[in-house]
Amino acid sequence: MRLGLAGSGALVLAGLFLGAALPASAEQAPATANAAGVIRVASAYGFDETVTRLKGAIAAKGIRFFDEIDQSQLGAGAKIPLRPSKLLLFGNPPLGVQFLTSNPIAGLDWPVRMLVVQDAEGKVWVAWTDFRYIAQRYAIADRDAAFKMASEVSGSIASAVAAGNRPAER
């Protein structure tokens, strides 16, 4: 698998349109060989709060939440220590299935996957696959509006936790 779990996460990719959906201070991961097409933003919250807020943002948009996979729990079950890591799977079938009509193999990246991880310093990150990358990966050239919409929605969901976009505490 070329991208690994984080890379395969097609989670509503923000790509070209991310700038409009996230604050300017949101951090993007450098484009590295092991993270091709991955967008990464720093969370302003702890791990559990980040997961809760992302799920809330997904629900608030009326997007279908399919599953949550606790990868660190899977690691513990295999006696392999892993820092906190959860994979969220969600999507809007009327939008996402359009990609599959252009190239059924794009189903490898749908539903959308958003990965929440905590690094060695305790910083929490949200990562998902850039929809521009998905379009290129599957040679989909006839769904620009759908990819733009998916990018905007993904960026909007991630902005619920993005550092620099944290609302004042009440």
Backbone bond lengths (Angstrom), bond angles and torsions (degrees), N, CA, C in turn:
res aa  C-N    CA-C-N  psi(-1)  N-CA   C-N-CA  omega(-1)  CA-C   N-CA-C  phi
1 M - - - 1.445 - - 1.519 108.23 -
2 R 1.273 117.49 120.38 1.449 122.78 -172.88 1.521 113.46 -68.41
3 L 1.332 118.12 -36.05 1.445 120.21 -173.20 1.514 114.53 -102.31
4 G 1.285 119.98 -12.28 1.453 121.40 -175.67 1.516 109.86 71.12
5 L 1.323 117.22 -174.46 1.454 120.51 -177.42 1.512 112.61 -63.28
6 A 1.323 118.04 -44.13 1.460 119.64 -178.95 1.515 110.48 -64.72
7 G 1.314 117.44 -39.84 1.450 120.54 -178.16 1.503 112.85 -72.15
8 S 1.327 117.15 -32.76 1.449 118.58 -179.39 1.513 110.46 -75.31
9 G 1.289 117.80 -13.09 1.453 122.12 178.73 1.507 109.89 -68.39
10 A 1.298 117.37 104.22 1.452 120.43 -178.21 1.496 110.35 -88.04
11 L 1.246 112.43 6.11 1.404 120.60 179.24 1.482 111.23 -24.22
12 V 1.169 119.30 137.36 1.433 125.05 -170.76 1.507 110.28 -29.62
13 L 1.295 115.64 99.17 1.446 121.73 -172.11 1.511 109.86 -78.80
14 A 1.298 114.75 138.37 1.439 118.30 -175.17 1.508 113.68 -96.67
15 G 1.266 119.27 -31.15 1.448 124.18 172.76 1.512 117.49 39.48
16 L 1.306 115.35 -130.15 1.447 123.22 -174.29 1.514 112.33 -58.55
17 F 1.313 116.95 -30.25 1.446 120.90 -172.77 1.515 112.57 -98.98
18 L 1.308 118.34 5.95 1.453 122.57 -177.83 1.508 111.14 -62.06
19 G 1.290 117.90 -38.24 1.454 120.77 -177.12 1.512 112.62 -54.86
20 A 1.302 118.48 -33.93 1.451 120.90 -179.76 1.513 111.91 -78.47
21 A 1.310 117.83 -22.66 1.453 120.58 -174.48 1.517 113.38 -97.51
22 L 1.324 118.60 -22.26 1.451 121.78 -177.49 1.515 109.80 -117.92
23 P 1.332 116.52 152.90 1.454 119.47 177.57 1.527 110.82 -63.85
24 A 1.316 116.06 156.50 1.462 120.32 -178.03 1.518 111.99 -60.28
25 S 1.325 117.66 -25.47 1.459 119.94 -177.53 1.522 113.43 -81.95
26 A 1.319 117.94 -6.09 1.467 119.69 179.56 1.519 108.74 -62.37
27 E 1.323 115.54 134.18 1.457 120.44 -177.03 1.522 110.43 -90.48
28 Q 1.322 115.98 136.13 1.455 121.18 173.43 1.516 107.70 -110.06
29 A 1.301 115.87 143.00 1.458 120.22 178.36 1.515 109.16 -69.06
30 P 1.317 116.97 146.48 1.457 118.42 174.71 1.520 109.40 -65.11
31 A 1.312 115.97 149.01 1.466 119.81 178.49 1.520 107.94 -75.08
32 T 1.304 116.34 101.69 1.456 120.98 179.43 1.514 108.63 -113.53
33 A 1.322 115.88 163.15 1.462 121.05 -176.77 1.518 112.09 -57.80
34 N 1.320 117.69 -35.81 1.458 119.25 -177.84 1.522 112.48 -89.12
35 A 1.321 117.12 3.00 1.452 119.59 -179.81 1.528 110.99 -135.64
36 A 1.314 117.68 34.66 1.456 121.55 -178.69 1.518 110.80 -58.08
37 G 1.314 115.70 128.14 1.447 120.44 176.21 1.510 115.09 75.51
38 V 1.321 118.39 13.27 1.461 121.28 -178.23 1.524 109.94 -100.77
39 I 1.317 116.01 132.38 1.459 122.55 173.28 1.517 106.55 -102.25
40 R 1.313 115.68 136.39 1.460 120.02 -178.36 1.517 108.31 -135.69
41 V 1.328 116.43 132.40 1.462 121.27 175.94 1.520 109.18 -127.59
42 A 1.322 114.96 146.19 1.458 120.81 177.11 1.521 108.79 -77.89
43 S 1.317 116.38 140.22 1.458 121.11 176.27 1.524 109.40 -92.09
44 A 1.310 115.57 146.62 1.461 122.09 175.83 1.523 111.03 -86.74
45 Y 1.313 117.51 1.02 1.459 122.21 -173.32 1.521 110.92 -123.84
46 G 1.327 115.02 168.55 1.454 120.75 173.89 1.523 110.11 -70.07
47 F 1.313 115.55 173.82 1.458 121.12 -174.49 1.530 112.73 -58.45
48 D 1.328 117.53 -57.89 1.471 120.46 -176.22 1.524 111.85 -62.56
49 E 1.337 117.04 -40.28 1.463 120.62 179.04 1.530 110.65 -65.14
50 T 1.310 116.91 -36.82 1.467 120.54 177.55 1.525 110.31 -61.68
51 V 1.323 116.62 -47.55 1.471 120.55 179.37 1.527 109.93 -60.35
52 T 1.323 116.63 -46.31 1.469 121.19 -179.35 1.525 111.17 -60.49
53 R 1.318 116.99 -45.02 1.465 120.62 -178.63 1.531 112.07 -67.92
54 L 1.315 117.39 -38.64 1.466 119.49 177.14 1.525 110.61 -63.42
55 K 1.324 116.65 -44.80 1.467 119.84 178.83 1.524 110.49 -62.71
56 G 1.329 116.86 -36.99 1.463 120.54 176.49 1.520 111.91 -64.99
57 A 1.329 116.91 -41.00 1.466 121.10 178.78 1.524 110.97 -65.82
58 I 1.318 116.24 -37.76 1.468 120.97 177.14 1.528 109.55 -63.23
59 A 1.323 116.34 -48.32 1.471 121.18 -179.77 1.527 111.13 -63.31
60 A 1.334 117.19 -41.37 1.464 121.10 -178.19 1.525 111.84 -62.07
61 K 1.307 117.22 -26.82 1.465 121.40 178.81 1.527 112.33 -89.31
62 G 1.331 116.46 0.38 1.459 119.93 179.88 1.517 112.96 71.94
63 I 1.316 116.36 22.87 1.462 121.37 -179.26 1.522 108.82 -88.60
64 R 1.296 116.14 140.60 1.468 121.44 -178.12 1.530 110.66 -73.08
65 F 1.332 115.91 126.33 1.464 122.10 176.91 1.515 106.92 -96.95
66 F 1.331 116.13 121.42 1.461 120.45 -176.36 1.518 113.24 -92.67
67 D 1.334 117.00 -46.25 1.462 117.96 -174.51 1.520 110.79 -168.19
68 E 1.312 113.75 162.53 1.461 123.37 173.83 1.521 106.41 -129.28
69 I 1.307 116.96 125.02 1.463 121.17 179.71 1.521 108.30 -112.67
70 D 1.314 115.89 117.08 1.463 121.63 178.87 1.524 107.96 -86.37
71 Q 1.314 116.21 95.84 1.456 120.95 -175.88 1.526 112.12 -69.13
72 S 1.327 117.57 -32.36 1.463 118.98 178.50 1.525 110.46 -68.46
73 Q 1.326 117.09 -33.19 1.467 120.62 175.65 1.536 110.04 -67.64
74 L 1.315 116.74 -39.76 1.465 119.88 176.22 1.528 110.39 -62.32
75 G 1.323 115.73 -40.74 1.457 119.86 177.16 1.516 111.62 -62.19
76 A 1.327 116.58 -44.02 1.466 120.60 179.45 1.522 110.46 -60.71
77 G 1.328 116.63 -39.57 1.460 120.82 178.49 1.522 112.52 -63.73
78 A 1.319 115.91 -25.88 1.469 121.03 178.43 1.532 111.26 -97.95
79 K 1.340 115.21 8.07 1.471 121.86 -178.36 1.537 111.88 60.35
80 I 1.336 114.61 37.56 1.462 121.68 176.67 1.526 106.98 -121.79
81 P 1.323 117.39 111.02 1.464 119.07 -179.51 1.529 111.16 -65.43
82 L 1.312 115.05 137.57 1.459 121.34 -179.43 1.519 107.65 -144.53
83 R 1.326 116.49 134.84 1.465 119.61 175.87 1.533 108.32 -62.47
84 P 1.336 117.00 161.86 1.466 119.46 -179.72 1.531 112.21 -50.32
85 S 1.327 115.29 130.40 1.462 122.24 -177.23 1.525 108.91 -156.23
86 K 1.326 116.32 119.04 1.469 121.15 176.83 1.517 109.06 -129.88
87 L 1.317 114.66 137.81 1.452 122.28 178.32 1.526 108.12 -107.95
88 L 1.328 116.47 121.17 1.461 122.01 178.76 1.523 108.44 -101.53
89 L 1.332 116.35 131.70 1.462 121.86 179.02 1.522 108.69 -115.98
90 F 1.323 116.21 125.26 1.459 120.29 -177.66 1.522 109.41 -155.73
91 G 1.310 115.80 168.10 1.452 118.65 177.20 1.508 112.51 176.02
92 N 1.307 114.12 168.40 1.451 123.54 177.06 1.527 105.53 -114.69
93 P 1.340 117.89 98.59 1.467 119.54 -174.75 1.530 115.38 -49.35
94 P 1.352 120.18 -41.74 1.464 117.37 179.22 1.532 113.51 -60.94
95 L 1.323 117.03 -25.90 1.458 120.34 177.22 1.530 110.95 -90.46
96 G 1.313 117.07 -53.85 1.461 121.65 -173.99 1.513 114.93 -64.21
97 V 1.314 116.89 -35.90 1.465 119.60 -177.83 1.530 110.83 -67.75
98 Q 1.327 117.38 -21.44 1.468 119.89 176.31 1.527 111.25 -57.77
99 F 1.338 116.53 -36.87 1.460 119.90 179.84 1.524 110.39 -63.72
100 L 1.324 115.44 -36.38 1.465 120.24 -178.49 1.524 111.73 -70.57
101 T 1.334 117.06 -27.67 1.462 118.78 177.44 1.524 110.91 -72.40
102 S 1.323 116.37 -24.01 1.464 120.23 177.03 1.519 111.56 -82.48
103 N 1.333 115.94 -35.76 1.465 121.17 177.77 1.526 107.70 -157.98
104 P 1.327 118.20 104.68 1.463 121.18 -176.88 1.528 114.20 -55.79
105 I 1.321 117.89 -26.74 1.462 120.76 -179.92 1.530 110.88 -67.89
106 A 1.325 117.55 -17.81 1.469 121.11 176.06 1.526 110.87 -62.31
107 G 1.324 116.89 -12.24 1.463 120.90 174.82 1.519 112.60 -60.79
108 L 1.318 117.36 -16.54 1.466 120.11 173.73 1.525 111.02 -64.45
109 D 1.330 116.99 -23.50 1.461 121.85 -178.36 1.527 113.11 -115.60
110 W 1.311 117.38 17.61 1.458 120.54 175.95 1.513 107.69 -139.07
111 P 1.322 121.12 135.73 1.457 125.24 9.52 1.531 112.36 -68.86
112 V 1.306 113.78 169.26 1.456 121.52 -179.42 1.524 109.46 -62.32
113 R 1.313 114.83 143.70 1.466 121.55 177.82 1.516 108.39 -123.32
114 M 1.314 115.56 130.56 1.457 121.30 175.14 1.517 106.31 -123.98
115 L 1.302 115.81 126.36 1.457 121.71 -176.82 1.520 109.83 -104.20
116 V 1.328 116.03 131.17 1.463 122.09 174.60 1.520 106.23 -111.99
117 V 1.326 116.07 122.69 1.463 120.96 -179.11 1.523 109.76 -133.54
118 Q 1.317 114.36 155.09 1.460 120.79 175.19 1.523 107.55 -116.21
119 D 1.334 116.68 127.98 1.462 119.16 -177.74 1.529 111.27 -84.52
120 A 1.311 116.20 179.99 1.466 122.06 -175.70 1.527 112.47 -62.42
121 E 1.327 117.58 -24.84 1.464 121.41 178.69 1.527 112.14 -89.07
122 G 1.323 117.35 0.17 1.458 121.58 179.72 1.516 114.24 89.69
123 K 1.317 118.24 0.37 1.464 121.83 178.43 1.528 108.80 -75.13
124 V 1.315 115.30 139.21 1.463 121.46 -178.21 1.527 109.04 -101.56
125 W 1.317 115.28 135.79 1.460 123.04 -178.47 1.523 110.39 -125.89
126 V 1.320 114.85 148.07 1.465 122.19 173.66 1.528 105.97 -117.13
127 A 1.327 116.43 130.06 1.466 120.38 -177.44 1.524 110.11 -133.47
128 W 1.317 115.26 146.53 1.456 121.23 175.44 1.522 108.37 -156.25
129 T 1.303 115.97 164.94 1.462 121.14 -178.01 1.527 110.10 -82.18
130 D 1.310 115.51 134.11 1.457 123.09 178.35 1.534 108.55 -66.57
131 F 1.315 117.25 127.97 1.463 120.07 -178.76 1.529 112.09 -64.33
132 R 1.333 117.75 -28.21 1.473 118.71 174.72 1.524 109.58 -61.56
133 Y 1.326 115.72 -38.54 1.465 120.92 178.96 1.529 110.19 -65.68
134 I 1.324 115.88 -41.50 1.469 119.88 179.13 1.533 110.04 -63.12
135 A 1.329 116.51 -44.26 1.466 119.98 178.79 1.523 110.36 -58.39
136 Q 1.319 115.80 -43.59 1.464 120.13 179.52 1.525 110.71 -69.17
137 R 1.316 116.44 -43.98 1.470 121.45 -177.22 1.525 111.69 -56.57
138 Y 1.336 115.96 -40.84 1.463 120.52 -176.50 1.532 112.57 -104.49
139 A 1.319 117.04 12.24 1.467 122.81 178.49 1.525 111.62 51.49
140 I 1.329 115.64 46.65 1.463 121.09 178.39 1.525 107.71 -98.01
141 A 1.311 116.01 112.25 1.461 121.19 -176.57 1.522 112.42 -115.27
142 D 1.333 117.33 -1.08 1.462 120.06 -174.13 1.530 113.15 -109.61
143 R 1.313 118.00 18.90 1.466 120.93 -176.70 1.522 112.11 -133.06
144 D 1.319 117.46 36.98 1.463 120.10 -176.77 1.525 112.73 -56.23
145 A 1.326 117.86 -45.02 1.467 120.58 -178.73 1.529 111.16 -64.35
146 A 1.318 117.17 -40.23 1.468 120.60 179.24 1.525 110.97 -67.20
147 F 1.328 117.24 -40.79 1.467 120.14 177.88 1.524 110.48 -66.32
148 K 1.321 116.96 -38.95 1.467 120.26 177.67 1.522 109.72 -61.84
149 M 1.322 116.97 -46.30 1.464 121.19 179.67 1.529 110.40 -61.04
150 A 1.319 117.61 -46.33 1.464 121.34 179.95 1.526 110.51 -61.18
151 S 1.314 116.99 -39.92 1.462 121.20 178.43 1.519 111.22 -63.53
152 E 1.320 116.07 -44.98 1.460 120.35 -179.56 1.523 111.26 -64.80
153 V 1.311 117.05 -42.30 1.464 120.82 179.99 1.524 110.29 -65.56
154 S 1.312 117.71 -44.65 1.463 121.31 179.15 1.516 111.05 -60.92
155 G 1.313 116.19 -45.82 1.459 120.13 178.02 1.506 112.02 -61.64
156 S 1.313 116.33 -38.60 1.457 120.86 178.58 1.527 111.40 -65.60
157 I 1.317 116.98 -41.77 1.469 120.82 177.84 1.526 109.47 -62.23
158 A 1.318 116.92 -47.85 1.468 120.54 -179.46 1.520 111.78 -64.14
159 S 1.325 117.63 -30.79 1.465 120.15 -179.28 1.527 111.96 -65.29
160 A 1.329 117.43 -16.44 1.467 120.76 177.40 1.522 111.72 -64.45
161 V 1.324 117.22 -18.89 1.467 120.61 -178.70 1.524 112.77 -126.94
162 A 1.315 118.35 -5.79 1.465 121.63 -172.27 1.518 112.46 -61.33
163 A 1.330 115.62 134.37 1.455 121.54 174.54 1.525 107.76 -58.33
164 G 1.318 116.57 138.11 1.456 120.35 -177.61 1.513 112.01 91.53
165 N 1.310 117.20 -7.07 1.458 121.97 179.47 1.520 109.90 -123.94
166 R 1.324 116.48 15.57 1.458 121.12 -176.66 1.521 109.74 -75.86
167 P 1.320 117.10 125.88 1.466 119.81 178.85 1.522 110.43 -70.14
168 A 1.312 116.00 156.52 1.465 120.72 177.64 1.522 109.50 -61.68
169 E 1.319 115.73 140.61 1.472 120.43 178.45 1.522 108.66 -70.22
170 R 1.313 115.52 140.94 1.472 120.00 -179.52 1.487 110.39 -104.03
